[in-house]
């Protein structure tokens, strides 16, 4: 049954290390293409000790995002400093929510999934307009657009070269302070547009 789940990619399937394998029963482990995996379901999850649960979740979370965030300092707004380099407690918060939270300081927004139209309307109501400047400044919002003209990502400039950002919408994507290089690494293939409060 577990091999079928691995083949069809159903359930939560995690790669496991040799060290983790030593602490699991053989029937919990599946091998596919030379990789050892565990298929998690309620029965075997509850059978795992708390240390193993933590170990598996930490390894899984690291597959979603690099955990290295840039350190903050006193120049960063307190609402951002309190949330930077942390994981959300629930699913759904996306990059647009993180950026609007940075702009507005509204704590409820940061936990939401924000639609692109809602994002653009809120930016406009907050006094932001598109500028032709090449270099983002403090409080600017960077938006990234695909070839079809769809907004796919946004990030907030907390100071020169440093951004409050969230790369995805699952709880394993942290809110992070990242440098411009990491932003370009993930989103540099898209057309960038700078929004500035006027």
HELIX and SHEET records of a PDB file:
HELIX    1   1 UNK A    2  UNK A    8  1                                   7    
HELIX    2   2 UNK A   18  UNK A   21  1                                   4    
HELIX    3   3 UNK A   26  UNK A   28  5                                   3    
HELIX    4   4 UNK A   42  UNK A   47  1                                   6    
HELIX    5   5 UNK A   50  UNK A   62  1                                  13    
HELIX    6   6 UNK A   78  UNK A   81  1                                   4    
HELIX    7   7 UNK A   95  UNK A  104  1                                  10    
HELIX    8   8 UNK A  109  UNK A  111  5                                   3    
HELIX    9   9 UNK A  116  UNK A  125  1                                  10    
HELIX   10  10 UNK A  180  UNK A  187  1                                   8    
SHEET    1   A 3 UNK A  12  UNK A  15  0                                        
SHEET    2   A 3 UNK A  35  UNK A  40 -1                                        
SHEET    3   A 3 UNK A  29  UNK A  32 -1                                        
SHEET    1   B 6 UNK A 128  UNK A 131  0                                        
SHEET    2   B 6 UNK A 191  UNK A 197 -1                                        
SHEET    3   B 6 UNK A 141  UNK A 145 -1                                        
SHEET    4   B 6 UNK A 151  UNK A 159 -1                                        
SHEET    5   B 6 UNK A 162  UNK A 166 -1                                        
SHEET    6   B 6 UNK A 175  UNK A 179 -1                                        
END                                                                             
